[in-house]
Amino acid sequence: MEIKATLNKPYTDKQRADFIVQYNHQLGYEIKETETALQAWGLDDTELLQQAKENKYNEANNKAREYLETGSALFEFEKDENIYHIEATDGNIAKIGLKATALLLAQDYTTTFPWNTKEDININLNALEGKAIAEGLGAIQDEVWTVKFPYYITLIDNATTVDEVNAIVIDYTQTGG
């Protein structure tokens, strides 16, 4: 922390109030009063950069989780000449993967299990379709956590100013189908 501004005594009540409004209420600095002055304390440039990086790391992590858990990340699956979408959530990977694995272990390729798509259409999936969907959903999550997230972390790590950090736009949106 460093002193960002000082209002030396003597000062009027109005000057004191204006100083506090400007430096605390508007800029977020901590106000300290000494025997000789009123001081506004704020983070130095190194601390500001570190704080900006921590905020951007959290944003990258939170947006990745949000993207994967809100149904925004979709796997496109074709069945019977129709295109369906399945959300790439942990729950869907686990459920479809478990059902498909059980059928595959039993070497049962004819039994099907129902699944409700993003379009709210019920379809029946066999073991191989379930396996393909689980693998596709996993690939979407892998892309987020092993390609895109590390890319953003590298951008953040390499930023040398708060403005560079703040200019990084975190976007996990899929570019293809």
N, C-alpha and C positions, 0 to 999 in steps of 0.2 A: 504494500500500500504506500501511496505517496500523496503528498499534499497537492491538490489540484487548484485550490483557490484559497485566499485568505482575506478576511475583512478585519482590519486592525481596529482596536479600541482607540478612542471612543467612537461608538456608532449609535445611531438612533434605533428605536424599536422598529421603525419602518425599514431601515437599512438591514437590520437583523432578519426581519421577516422575509424581505425580498431575497436576501442571500440564501436563506433556508429553502424558500420555494424554488429558486433557480437551481441550486446545486444538489438539494436532496430530492425534492418532489419531481423536478423535471429531469435531472441527470442521474439520480440514484446514488449520489455520493453520501458517505457517512459524514455527519457534522459533529465536530468536536469543538468544545469551547475551552480556551485556556485563559490564563490571567490577562493575556495581552491581545488575544484575537479570537475570532471565530474561523474555524478551518473546515474546508471540505476535503475529505480524504477519498481517494479512489484507487483502483487497481493501476499498477504501472503497465507499460506496454507488454512486457513479458507475461504478466498475469492475465491481462486482457486476451492475449493470443491463446494462452492455455485454456482459459474459460471458453472462448469461442470454439476451440477445437473439441473440448469436452461436450459442449452443446451439440456440435455437428456430429460427433461420434454417436451420441444418444439419438439424434434424429435419424441417422443412417440405420441404426439397429431397430428403432421403433417403427420406421416406415417399412423395413423388410418384414418384420413380424406382422404388421398391419396388412400389408399386401398379401401375405400368404394365408392369413387367418380370416380375412373378411370375405373371401370368395372372389377377390379381384384377379387372382392368378388362376388361369384356366388352362386345362388340357383339352385339346380338340380331339374328339373321337368320332370316327366314321363307322356307322353300323346300318346295314340295310339301305345304303345310298343316302342316308341322312347324316348330318353333322350334329353332334351333341357336345356339350361342354361339361367338364367335371372340375370342381374347385380343387386346387392343389393345397388343401389343408392337411395338417398332420393327421387329423381324425379320418379323413377320407382315405389317405394312404394306408393307414392302419386297418381300417375296415375292409376296403377292397382287397388289400394285400393278404389279409387273414383268410378271407373267403376264397380267393383264388388259390392260395397256397394249400388250403385244405383239399380243394378239388384236385390240384396238381399232384399232391402226395398220394391221393387215392387213385391217381391216374384215371380220373373221371372227367372226360372231356365233353360229356353230353348234358350233365346236370347244369342248370343255370340258377343264378340268384338275381333278385331284383335290385335295381339301382335307380334313384331319382336324380335326373340331370339338373344342371343349372336352369334349363328351360322349364323345369318342373314336369318333365315327361318321364314316365316309368319305362325303363328298358330292362331286358333280361340279359345278363352277361354270363358267358361260360368261363371256364378256367383260363383259357388263353387270352380272351378279351380282358378279363380282370387283371391278369399278369401284365398285359400291355399297358393298361391304364395306370396301374400302380407304378410301373417303370416310368411312364410319361410324367406322372405327377412328381415322382422323385427327381426326375431330370429338371423340372421347373424349379423345385426347391434347391437342387444342387447349383443351378445357374445363379440363383439369388445369393446363396451363402458362399460359393467357391469362386464366383466370377465377379458379380456386380458389387457385393458388399466389400470384398477386399480392394476392388478398384476405388471405391469411395474412401476407404480408410487410407489408401496410398495418397489420394488427392489431398485429404485432410492433413496427413503427416507432412506432405511436401509444401503446404501453404506456409508462407512466411509473414503474412500480415492478416489482421482481422478481416479486412476487406476481401482478401483472397479466400479465406475460410467461408465468409458469408456469401460469396458468389457461387459456391458449389451448390448445384441443384441435385438433390437426391430424388431419383425417379426409377422405380423398379418395374414400371409398366412394360409388358411384353411388346416386342416389336414385330413378332410374327405369329402365325397361328399354330 
